[in-house]
Amino acid sequence: MKLLSLDHLVLTTRNVEACLAFYTGILSMEPVRADGRTALRFGAQKINIHTRPGEFQPAAGNPTPGSQDFCLVAEGEIAQIRAEIEAKGWPIELGPVERTGALGPIDSLYLRDPDGNLVEIAVYRKREP
């Protein structure tokens, strides 16, 4: 077996509208509502939004709002991304800071969504030829 990429992940939220407002308004994701489900799309990935633990089965053993810690890769300059988020009135918890991503050195900043999930926004550093 050779795994290729992450297709989607699931967030459990206390408040769907606040969750959607953050991910669409602050992070510019596209909301998707179909078949009684809510999701967010960006690039080739998706985040499914659940409103209660185990809403759709099978599910994680202990889904809890605010228990996630994940990194989203962005393009552009990390300082500009920070300025954009601050201009929208959302607090930055930390950053930019240097970190290491799956493919090498990244510059990251951290913020929390309305449920308290830690969301890292990262930009890969340009490699010297």
Secondary structure, DSSP 8 states (H G I E B T S, - for coil): -------EEEEE-S-HHHHHIIIIIIT--EEEEETTEEEEEETTEEEEEESSTTSSSS--SS--TT--EEEEE--S-HHHHHHHHHHTT----EEEEEEEETTEEEEEEEEE-TT--EEEEEEE-----
